[in-house]
Amino acid sequence: MGSFSIWHWLIVLVIVVLVFGTKKLGNVGKDLGSAVKGFKEGMKNEEDTPKIAEKEVGGSRVFDNDASKDKR
C-alpha cells in the first residue's frame, strides 16, 4: 500500500495529459530541454573565461580581470 504500482503511474499520466494536453506538455519538454542545454553551454563557457582576481585596496574591494599579472 505504501508504494505506487505501474498502474497508478499510468492513471496519473493519463490524467495529466487530459488536463494539460499533449501540445502544452510538448512545449514544457522543449523548454526544459533548451534550459538544460543553455545551462551546459554556460558551464562550458565558464571554464573558458579567465578568472577575476579580487583584492582589497583602502578597505574596498577591487576586481582585476587579469589574475596572471604581477601585482606590486
C-alpha positions in Angstrom: 0.0 0.0 0.0 3.0 2.3 0.6 4.4 2.3 -3.0 2.7 3.0 -6.3 2.4 0.3 -8.9 2.8 0.9 -12.7 -1.0 1.2 -13.0 -1.1 4.1 -10.6 1.5 5.9 -12.6 -0.3 5.2 -15.9 -3.5 6.6 -14.4 -1.7 9.7 -13.2 -0.1 10.2 -16.6 -3.5 9.9 -18.4 -5.0 12.5 -16.1 -2.1 14.9 -16.6 -2.4 14.5 -20.4 -6.1 15.1 -20.2 -5.7 18.2 -18.0 -2.8 19.9 -19.8 -3.0 18.4 -23.3 -0.2 17.0 -25.4 0.7 20.3 -27.0 1.4 22.1 -23.7 3.3 19.1 -22.3 5.4 19.1 -25.5 6.2 22.8 -25.1 7.2 22.2 -21.5 9.5 19.4 -22.6 11.1 21.6 -25.3 11.6 24.5 -22.8 13.1 22.2 -20.2 15.5 20.7 -22.8 16.6 24.1 -24.0 17.1 25.3 -20.4 19.4 22.3 -19.7 21.3 22.9 -23.0 21.8 26.6 -22.1 23.0 25.6 -18.6 25.5 23.2 -20.1 26.8 25.8 -22.5 27.1 28.3 -19.7 29.1 25.9 -17.6 31.4 25.2 -20.6 31.8 28.9 -21.3 32.6 29.4 -17.6 35.7 27.2 -17.9 36.9 29.2 -20.9 36.7 32.6 -19.3 39.6 34.0 -17.3 39.3 34.2 -13.5 38.9 37.6 -11.9 41.2 38.4 -9.0 39.9 40.3 -6.1 42.0 42.4 -3.8 41.3 45.0 -1.1 42.6 48.5 -1.6 41.9 51.0 1.1 39.1 49.0 2.7 37.2 48.5 -0.6 37.3 45.6 -3.0 38.9 46.0 -6.4 38.5 43.4 -9.2 41.2 42.8 -11.7 40.3 41.0 -14.9 43.8 39.6 -15.5 44.7 37.4 -12.5 48.0 36.3 -14.0 49.6 39.8 -14.0 52.3 40.5 -11.4 50.9 42.7 -8.6 53.1 45.3 -7.0 
